[in-house]
Amino acid sequence: MLAVQRGRAAVQLFGSVNPRTVLRTAVALLLPSLLVICAYAVAPEQTPPPTPRTLQRVRDLTDLRNAIEAYRTDRGRYPESPGSGGWAGLYNAWGISTPNWISDVAPRYIATLPREPREDANGANQYVYKSDGTNFKLLVFYPEQDCEVITKLRPELLDPIRGGGGPYPCHAYGFWSPGATGW
């Protein structure tokens, strides 16, 4: 008998409620939760802020690129790499190591050739330059943890070969002329 009375009470309770009101109440309770879930689903990933060294590398590479382009404007060619036209850098694991690693650019087009901010002698952690006079490529190799920041903020700087788009993981970024993309 008690069960029958409870059943009648439930029928009376829900029978007297407007279905639209029930729907509105359900939407009002669920909608904020769904919006929060959707916001997290579509929110952009947090990019770590660039480190002072990352900012310095981008400034150095930009200044060097501008100097190289000014040289080309004056002379009709890019400055050629010292030696056999391979990679050159202050310290270089892949070619010539020399203080004048971009010939005839300093001091006319840039005060001095910058040094990679780590200031170590490891030839793999340096700015490097390669040019045949017609094209050029200017990179920083193994730039600490810069790749995540550069990928998000300046993806055009990622080297097509060494910046994650080619056969190697991201370990270089910089500037280049169109003919040097594949170097």
C-alpha positions as CSV (number, residue, x, y, z in Angstrom):
1,M,0.0,0.0,0.0
2,L,2.9,2.3,0.8
3,A,4.4,1.7,-2.7
4,V,1.1,2.6,-4.3
5,Q,0.9,5.8,-2.3
6,R,4.5,6.7,-3.3
7,G,3.6,6.0,-7.0
8,R,0.6,8.3,-6.8
9,A,2.7,11.0,-5.2
10,A,5.3,10.8,-8.0
11,V,2.6,11.0,-10.6
12,Q,1.0,14.0,-8.9
13,L,4.4,15.7,-8.6
14,F,5.5,15.2,-12.2
15,G,2.1,15.4,-13.6
16,S,1.7,19.0,-12.3
17,V,5.1,20.1,-13.7
18,N,5.3,21.6,-17.2
19,P,7.7,19.6,-19.4
20,R,9.2,22.8,-20.8
21,T,10.1,23.9,-17.3
22,V,11.8,20.6,-16.7
23,L,13.8,21.0,-19.9
24,R,14.7,24.6,-19.2
25,T,15.9,23.6,-15.7
26,A,18.0,20.7,-17.1
27,V,19.5,23.0,-19.7
28,A,20.2,25.7,-17.1
29,L,22.1,23.2,-15.0
30,L,24.0,21.4,-17.7
31,L,24.8,24.2,-20.1
32,P,27.5,26.0,-18.0
33,S,29.3,22.6,-17.5
34,L,29.2,21.9,-21.2
35,L,30.5,25.4,-22.0
36,V,33.5,24.9,-19.7
37,I,34.3,21.5,-21.2
38,C,34.1,23.0,-24.7
39,A,36.3,25.9,-23.7
40,Y,39.0,23.6,-22.5
41,A,38.7,21.5,-25.6
42,V,39.2,24.4,-28.0
43,A,41.5,26.6,-25.9
44,P,44.9,27.2,-27.5
45,E,47.9,25.5,-25.9
46,Q,49.9,27.6,-23.6
47,T,53.1,28.7,-25.2
48,P,56.0,29.2,-22.9
49,P,57.3,32.7,-23.0
50,P,60.5,33.2,-25.0
51,T,63.7,33.2,-22.9
52,P,66.1,36.2,-23.1
53,R,68.4,33.9,-25.1
54,T,65.7,33.1,-27.6
55,L,64.9,36.8,-28.1
56,Q,68.6,37.5,-28.5
57,R,69.0,34.8,-31.1
58,V,66.1,36.1,-33.1
59,R,67.5,39.7,-32.9
60,D,71.0,38.5,-33.9
61,L,69.7,36.5,-36.8
62,T,67.5,39.3,-38.0
63,D,70.4,41.8,-37.8
64,L,72.6,39.4,-39.7
65,R,70.0,38.8,-42.4
66,N,69.6,42.6,-42.8
67,A,73.3,43.0,-43.1
68,I,73.6,40.2,-45.7
69,E,70.7,41.7,-47.7
70,A,72.4,45.2,-47.6
71,Y,75.6,43.6,-48.8
72,R,73.7,42.0,-51.7
73,T,72.0,45.3,-52.6
74,D,75.4,47.0,-52.8
75,R,77.4,44.3,-54.5
76,G,74.8,42.2,-56.4
77,R,75.7,39.0,-54.6
78,Y,75.5,37.5,-51.1
79,P,78.8,37.3,-49.2
80,E,80.3,33.9,-50.0
81,S,81.2,31.4,-47.4
82,P,84.9,31.2,-46.5
83,G,86.8,28.2,-47.8
84,S,85.0,25.7,-50.0
85,G,81.5,27.3,-49.7
86,G,80.5,25.0,-46.8
87,W,79.1,26.0,-43.5
88,A,81.1,28.6,-41.6
89,G,80.8,29.9,-38.0
90,L,82.8,31.3,-35.1
91,Y,83.1,27.7,-33.8
92,N,81.7,25.1,-36.3
93,A,81.2,21.4,-36.2
94,W,80.3,21.2,-39.9
95,G,82.9,23.4,-41.6
96,I,85.2,26.3,-41.2
97,S,85.6,28.0,-37.8
98,T,86.7,31.6,-38.1
99,P,86.0,35.0,-36.5
100,N,85.1,36.4,-39.9
101,W,82.5,33.7,-40.6
102,I,80.5,36.0,-42.9
103,S,83.2,37.7,-45.0
104,D,83.2,41.5,-45.5
105,V,79.9,42.2,-43.6
106,A,81.4,43.7,-40.4
107,P,81.9,46.6,-39.8
108,R,80.3,48.1,-42.8
109,Y,76.9,46.4,-42.7
110,I,76.9,45.3,-39.0
111,A,79.2,46.5,-36.2
112,T,80.4,43.1,-35.3
113,L,79.4,39.5,-36.1
114,P,77.3,38.4,-33.1
115,R,78.2,35.5,-30.9
116,E,75.6,32.9,-30.0
117,P,74.3,33.8,-26.5
118,R,75.6,30.6,-24.8
119,E,79.1,31.9,-25.5
120,D,80.6,28.4,-25.5
121,A,83.0,26.9,-28.0
122,N,80.9,23.9,-28.8
123,G,80.8,23.8,-32.6
124,A,77.3,22.4,-32.6
125,N,75.7,25.2,-30.7
126,Q,76.5,28.2,-33.0
127,Y,75.3,30.5,-35.6
128,V,76.4,29.2,-39.0
129,Y,76.3,30.6,-42.5
130,K,76.5,29.1,-46.0
131,S,76.5,30.9,-49.3
132,D,77.5,30.4,-52.9
133,G,77.0,34.1,-53.7
134,T,73.7,33.5,-55.3
135,N,71.9,32.1,-52.3
136,F,72.5,32.0,-48.6
137,K,71.4,30.2,-45.4
138,L,71.9,31.5,-41.9
139,L,71.0,29.3,-38.9
140,V,71.4,28.7,-35.3
141,F,72.0,25.1,-34.5
142,Y,70.7,23.3,-31.4
143,P,69.2,26.4,-29.8
144,E,68.3,25.0,-26.3
145,Q,64.5,24.8,-25.9
146,D,63.7,27.5,-28.5
147,C,61.9,25.3,-31.0
148,E,58.6,25.1,-29.2
149,V,58.4,28.9,-28.9
150,I,59.6,29.5,-32.5
151,T,57.1,26.9,-33.8
152,K,54.2,28.8,-32.2
153,L,55.4,32.4,-32.5
154,R,57.7,32.5,-35.6
155,P,57.1,29.3,-37.6
156,E,58.5,30.9,-40.8
157,L,62.0,30.8,-39.1
158,L,62.1,27.0,-38.8
159,D,64.6,25.5,-41.2
160,P,62.6,23.2,-43.6
161,I,65.3,20.6,-43.4
162,R,66.2,20.8,-39.7
163,G,63.2,22.5,-38.2
164,G,60.9,19.5,-37.8
165,G,59.5,19.4,-41.3
166,G,62.2,17.3,-42.8
167,P,64.0,14.1,-41.8
168,Y,65.4,15.6,-38.6
169,P,63.8,16.7,-35.4
170,C,63.7,20.5,-34.8
171,H,67.2,21.7,-34.1
172,A,67.7,24.8,-36.3
173,Y,66.0,28.0,-37.3
174,G,67.0,31.2,-39.1
175,F,66.8,32.8,-42.5
176,W,67.6,31.8,-46.1
177,S,67.1,32.8,-49.7
178,P,64.6,30.7,-51.8
179,G,67.3,28.8,-53.6
180,A,68.9,27.7,-50.3
181,T,65.8,26.1,-48.8
182,G,67.0,22.6,-49.3
183,W,70.6,23.1,-47.9
